[in-house]
Amino acid sequence: MTDRIFNTPFEMSLHVVLLLGVIHERATLDRITEYDFITVRAGEFGLDDGSLNGDSIFAFGELAAKRELVREALKGLVMDGVVDANDGKEGIIYSLTDSGRALDEGLVSEYASRYRTVMKKVNRRYRNKSDVELAGIINRQSTKISKR
């Protein structure tokens, strides 16, 4: 058993619930991962004054690990009845259940409020991009950051 809460499936579960609560649509694993990454690193994408979890020169190296955390979080959320998983043309797509929406409404904190605010900006800017296009945007931004 571990006593850490950051960078765990539990923390990522909270992010997933907040994210799906903001976008009000179904999303793939990749979209959830990419949106969360951009939201947490919003300052590096010009969407906020800073990054929700602080700045780091290694931030863009987190993406692969984040995807696995999201996968684990989604697995638990589906098993707990908080998120539905359905087949879609893009693959498996996820959405909040009624229980998930109630949980989202109950997440009240300064961090949750800021996450939602930034997620709205992310969704407005990128909702018409495909998952592949989002990955390209993240990769290009990573290259820019590494050249600084």
Residue pairs with C-beta under 8 A, 6 or more apart in sequence:
2 8
5 11
7 65
7 69
8 69
9 69
9 72
9 73
9 76
10 73
11 69
12 36
12 66
12 69
12 70
12 72
12 73
13 73
13 76
13 77
13 82
14 107
14 112
15 36
15 39
15 40
15 73
15 115
16 32
16 36
16 70
16 73
16 74
16 77
16 83
16 94
17 77
17 82
17 83
17 96
17 100
17 103
17 104
17 107
18 104
18 107
18 112
18 115
18 116
18 119
19 27
19 32
19 35
19 36
19 39
19 115
19 119
20 27
20 32
20 83
20 94
20 95
20 96
20 100
20 104
21 96
21 100
21 101
21 104
21 105
21 116
22 116
22 119
22 120
22 123
23 35
23 119
23 123
23 127
25 95
26 86
26 88
26 93
26 94
26 95
27 35
27 93
27 94
27 95
28 88
28 90
28 91
28 92
28 93
28 94
28 131
29 67
29 70
29 71
29 74
29 91
29 92
29 94
30 67
30 131
30 134
30 135
31 131
31 134
32 70
32 74
32 94
33 63
33 66
33 67
33 70
34 131
34 134
34 135
34 138
35 119
35 122
35 123
35 126
35 134
36 66
36 70
37 62
37 63
37 66
37 138
38 45
38 47
38 122
38 126
38 134
38 137
38 138
39 52
39 115
39 118
39 119
39 122
40 51
40 52
40 53
41 51
41 52
41 59
41 60
42 48
42 50
42 51
42 52
42 118
42 121
42 122
43 49
43 50
43 51
43 55
44 51
44 55
44 59
44 141
44 145
45 122
45 141
47 118
47 121
47 122
47 125
48 118
48 121
51 59
52 111
52 114
52 115
52 118
57 145
59 145
60 138
60 141
60 142
60 145
60 146
63 138
74 83
74 85
74 94
77 83
77 94
77 100
78 84
78 85
78 94
80 99
81 97
81 99
82 96
82 97
82 99
82 100
82 103
83 94
83 95
83 96
83 97
83 100
84 94
84 95
84 96
84 97
85 92
85 93
85 94
86 92
86 93
86 95
87 93
90 131
96 104
126 134
126 137
129 137
